[in-house]
Amino acid sequence: MRAVISVIGKDTVGILAKVSEKCASVNANIVDVTQTILQDMFVMIMMVDISAINCEFAEMATAFEQLGGEMGLSIHAMHEDIFNSMHRI
């Protein structure tokens, strides 16, 4: 099972490190990551393997939202099944 994590906000030092640290704390393995800076905005999308996470997915998603609030970013975790359903018409 996989999830997509999106991160958007003003660029600051340590965003990738803190999001990666949160992934490690819930045992989510980062499979792929892409990031860019658009003017002064940081934009990142991660694909993570959640098959061995040590909590419920909803708890993980909430933890990322809380981290985003602490950092002044929008961080959203979406289960791959939901992501695929949203983009299948």
N, CA, C and O of each residue as an XYZ file, in Angstrom:
356
protein
N       0.838     -1.173      0.000
C       0.000      0.000      0.000
C       0.885      1.239      0.000
O       1.952      1.269      0.614
N       0.414      2.252     -0.701
C       1.185      3.483     -0.782
C       0.290      4.683     -0.493
O      -0.938      4.589     -0.502
N       0.942      5.808     -0.238
C       0.239      7.067     -0.027
C       1.008      8.175     -0.724
O       2.213      8.071     -0.952
N       0.287      9.238     -1.056
C       0.882     10.422     -1.658
C       0.865     11.522     -0.594
O      -0.173     11.799      0.005
N       2.011     12.138     -0.369
C       2.115     13.247      0.577
C       2.490     14.487     -0.219
O       3.498     14.504     -0.926
N       1.669     15.523     -0.095
C       1.970     16.783     -0.781
C       2.318     17.840      0.264
O       1.724     17.896      1.340
N       3.291     18.672     -0.082
C       3.759     19.735      0.802
C       3.846     21.021     -0.013
O       4.505     21.058     -1.053
N       3.185     22.070      0.457
C       3.195     23.356     -0.243
C       3.323     24.470      0.790
O       2.636     24.464      1.811
N       4.202     25.418      0.518
C       4.323     26.569      1.406
C       5.563     27.375      1.120
O       6.331     27.061      0.210
N       5.754     28.414      1.902
C       6.914     29.277      1.749
C       8.183     28.473      2.025
O       8.258     27.731      3.004
N       9.167     28.629      1.161
C      10.418     27.881      1.281
C      11.194     28.299      2.525
O      11.414     29.487      2.762
N      11.602     27.318      3.312
C      12.465     27.522      4.467
C      13.426     26.347      4.560
O      13.232     25.317      3.915
N      14.439     26.510      5.350
C      15.425     25.452      5.550
C      14.805     24.308      6.346
O      14.128     24.544      7.347
N      15.032     23.071      5.907
C      14.677     21.897      6.689
C      13.334     21.263      6.407
O      12.937     20.338      7.116
N      12.614     21.732      5.387
C      11.295     21.144      5.123
C      11.415     19.662      4.794
O      10.740     18.833      5.404
N      12.268     19.327      3.839
C      12.428     17.926      3.449
C      12.881     17.080      4.637
O      12.407     15.959      4.818
N      13.786     17.609      5.438
C      14.294     16.869      6.596
C      13.179     16.571      7.600
O      13.077     15.450      8.098
N      12.351     17.564      7.895
C      11.300     17.367      8.897
C      10.203     16.437      8.398
O       9.683     15.629      9.167
N       9.846     16.539      7.122
C       8.836     15.637      6.570
C       9.390     14.213      6.517
O       8.677     13.257      6.822
N      10.653     14.070      6.131
C      11.286     12.747      6.107
C      11.372     12.150      7.501
O      11.170     10.950      7.682
N      11.672     12.989      8.486
C      11.736     12.533      9.875
C      10.374     12.019     10.339
O      10.290     11.007     11.035
N       9.307     12.724      9.949
C       7.954     12.289     10.315
C       7.621     10.958      9.635
O       6.989     10.094     10.244
N       8.041     10.789      8.384
C       7.842      9.502      7.700
C       8.529      8.381      8.472
O       7.946      7.319      8.692
N       9.761      8.623      8.877
C      10.519      7.606      9.620
C       9.841      7.285     10.951
O       9.824      6.129     11.374
N       9.285      8.297     11.610
C       8.680      8.071     12.925
C       7.444      7.180     12.862
O       7.106      6.522     13.846
N       6.763      7.151     11.709
C       5.593      6.278     11.550
C       5.921      5.038     10.724
O       5.036      4.243     10.406
N       7.193      4.878     10.380
C       7.685      3.732      9.613
C       7.143      3.703      8.181
O       6.898      2.632      7.625
N       6.958      4.891      7.590
C       6.552      5.001      6.186
C       7.823      5.159      5.359
O       8.606      6.080      5.588
N       8.024      4.272      4.410
C       9.229      4.285      3.580
C       9.030      5.166      2.351
O       8.093      4.962      1.579
N       9.915      6.146      2.173
C       9.822      7.039      1.016
C      10.280      6.284     -0.224
O      11.418      5.822     -0.292
N       9.389      6.161     -1.202
C       9.660      5.431     -2.435
C      10.149      6.376     -3.526
O      11.063      6.048     -4.284
N       9.527      7.552     -3.597
C       9.894      8.525     -4.625
C       9.568      9.912     -4.101
O       8.644     10.081     -3.305
N      10.320     10.896     -4.545
C      10.069     12.272     -4.131
C      10.452     13.212     -5.260
O      11.456     13.013     -5.944
N       9.637     14.233     -5.440
C       9.969     15.288     -6.372
C       9.676     16.608     -5.677
O       8.675     16.744     -4.973
N      10.550     17.565     -5.880
C      10.344     18.869     -5.262
C      10.872     19.959     -6.174
O      11.743     19.729     -7.014
N      10.329     21.139     -5.990
C      10.783     22.292     -6.749
C      10.502     23.540     -5.941
O       9.704     23.524     -5.003
N      11.152     24.600     -6.306
C      10.894     25.906     -5.722
C      10.307     26.770     -6.840
O      10.951     26.983     -7.867
N       9.100     27.261     -6.639
C       8.441     28.139     -7.594
C       8.465     29.533     -6.996
O       7.669     29.857     -6.115
N       9.395     30.362     -7.486
C       9.692     31.661     -6.885
C      10.086     31.418     -5.433
O      11.166     30.876     -5.198
N       9.273     31.787     -4.446
C       9.652     31.514     -3.055
C       8.779     30.430     -2.424
O       8.773     30.268     -1.204
N       8.040     29.684     -3.257
C       7.159     28.628     -2.761
C       7.805     27.258     -2.944
O       8.302     26.928     -4.021
N       7.788     26.468     -1.873
C       8.296     25.103     -1.881
C       7.136     24.180     -2.238
O       6.057     24.283     -1.653
N       7.350     23.288     -3.186
C       6.327     22.331     -3.599
C       6.976     20.948     -3.669
O       7.982     20.765     -4.354
N       6.400     19.981     -2.962
C       6.966     18.631     -2.950
C       5.835     17.603     -2.966
O       4.788     17.789     -2.346
N       6.077     16.522     -3.691
C       5.180     15.374     -3.679
C       6.021     14.140     -3.385
O       7.037     13.893     -4.035
N       5.585     13.377     -2.406
C       6.271     12.130     -2.024
C       5.327     10.951     -2.232
O       4.124     11.051     -1.987
N       5.881      9.854     -2.680
C       5.162      8.586     -2.689
C       5.805      7.754     -1.586
O       7.019      7.547     -1.586
N       4.992      7.279     -0.648
C       5.532      6.500      0.466
C       4.840      5.148      0.550
O       3.648      5.022      0.271
N       5.603      4.155      0.937
C       5.069      2.814      1.179
C       4.553      2.795      2.615
O       5.317      3.018      3.554
N       3.257      2.530      2.787
C       2.657      2.543      4.116
C       2.283      1.144      4.600
O       1.534      1.002      5.567
N       2.793      0.122      3.942
C       2.410     -1.245      4.310
C       2.916     -1.653      5.685
O       2.400     -2.608      6.265
N       3.911     -0.958      6.222
C       4.457     -1.333      7.529
C       4.355     -0.196      8.549
O       5.108     -0.175      9.522
N       3.425      0.758      8.337
C       3.339      1.861      9.293
C       2.907      1.352     10.661
O       2.216      0.340     10.780
N       3.333      2.081     11.695
C       3.092      1.641     13.074
C       1.893      2.332     13.719
O       1.797      2.391     14.945
N       0.977      2.855     12.901
C      -0.240      3.508     13.388
C      -1.305      3.365     12.305
O      -1.042      2.844     11.222
N      -2.493      3.831     12.613
C      -3.549      3.849     11.603
C      -3.235      4.942     10.582
O      -2.585      5.932     10.916
N      -3.693      4.769      9.336
C      -3.429      5.764      8.310
C      -3.982      7.126      8.703
O      -3.329      8.145      8.477
N      -5.174      7.158      9.287
C      -5.787      8.427      9.690
C      -4.907      9.159     10.707
O      -4.800     10.384     10.665
N      -4.279      8.415     11.616
C      -3.368      9.023     12.591
C      -2.158      9.623     11.883
O      -1.707     10.717     12.226
N      -1.636      8.900     10.893
C      -0.498      9.394     10.135
C      -0.871     10.681      9.405
O      -0.120     11.656      9.441
N      -2.022     10.686      8.748
C      -2.469     11.868      8.008
C      -2.615     13.064      8.942
O      -2.226     14.178      8.591
N      -3.171     12.841     10.122
C      -3.329     13.909     11.106
C      -1.974     14.419     11.573
O      -1.793     15.623     11.758
N      -1.022     13.515     11.765
C       0.324     13.926     12.196
C       0.981     14.825     11.158
O       1.669     15.782     11.514
N       0.778     14.526      9.881
C       1.342     15.373      8.826
C       0.639     16.733      8.771
O       1.285     17.757      8.553
N      -0.678     16.743      8.968
C      -1.392     18.019      9.000
C      -0.914     18.883     10.166
O      -0.750     20.094     10.017
N      -0.690     18.259     11.327
C      -0.192     18.989     12.494
C       1.208     19.527     12.240
O       1.506     20.667     12.599
N       2.071     18.724     11.625
C       3.408     19.181     11.284
C       3.329     20.383     10.350
O       4.066     21.356     10.515
N       2.439     20.313      9.378
C       2.251     21.431      8.464
C       1.838     22.695      9.203
O       2.339     23.780      8.908
N       0.931     22.561     10.156
C       0.499     23.706     10.946
C       1.648     24.320     11.730
O       1.767     25.543     11.813
N       2.493     23.471     12.304
C       3.650     23.942     13.066
C       4.650     24.668     12.180
O       5.314     25.605     12.622
N       4.756     24.234     10.928
C       5.758     24.789     10.018
C       5.192     25.870      9.093
O       5.935     26.458      8.307
N       3.902     26.132      9.177
C       3.287     27.111      8.290
C       3.168     26.614      6.863
O       3.264     27.394      5.915
N       2.956     25.299      6.708
C       2.849     24.659      5.400
C       1.526     23.925      5.289
O       0.870     23.649      6.293
N       1.143     23.613      4.078
C       0.028     22.711      3.839
C       0.620     21.340      3.539
O       1.259     21.151      2.503
N       0.410     20.381      4.442
C       0.894     19.013      4.227
C      -0.322     18.101      4.261
O      -1.089     18.097      5.223
N      -0.482     17.332      3.199
C      -1.654     16.467      3.075
C      -1.209     15.065      2.667
O      -0.460     14.899      1.704
N      -1.672     14.063      3.403
C      -1.395     12.665      3.066
C      -2.680     12.035      2.542
O      -3.730     12.124      3.179
N      -2.590     11.405      1.390
C      -3.750     10.777      0.761
C      -3.407      9.330      0.399
O      -2.390      9.067     -0.242
N      -4.257      8.409      0.810
C      -4.065      7.006      0.467
C      -4.099      6.857     -1.049
O      -4.889      7.521     -1.720
N      -3.259      6.002     -1.582
C      -3.170      5.817     -3.033
C      -4.514      5.421     -3.646
O      -4.825      5.844     -4.760
N      -5.313      4.622     -2.944
C      -6.613      4.206     -3.482
C      -7.526      5.412     -3.700
O      -8.220      5.488     -4.714
N      -7.527      6.345     -2.762
C      -8.340      7.556     -2.895
C      -7.808      8.410     -4.045
O      -8.570      8.918     -4.868
N      -6.482      8.557     -4.080
C      -5.855      9.335     -5.142
C      -6.232      8.786     -6.513
O      -6.617      9.542     -7.405
N      -6.122      7.470     -6.678
C      -6.462      6.838     -7.958
C      -7.940      6.998     -8.297
O      -8.286      7.244     -9.452
N      -8.807      6.863     -7.309
C     -10.244      7.013     -7.532
C     -10.582      8.431     -7.965
O     -11.435      8.624     -8.831
N      -9.930      9.421     -7.380
C     -10.203     10.814     -7.725
C      -9.809     11.129     -9.163
O     -10.396     12.005     -9.797
N      -8.821     10.417     -9.671
C      -8.305     10.722    -10.998
C      -8.766      9.715    -12.064
O      -8.229      9.680    -13.171
N      -9.741      8.924    -11.721
C     -10.293      7.951    -12.671
C     -11.718      8.347    -12.995
O     -12.603      8.287    -12.141
N     -11.931      8.747    -14.219
C     -13.278      9.169    -14.623
C     -13.669      8.426    -15.884
O     -14.767      8.626    -16.403
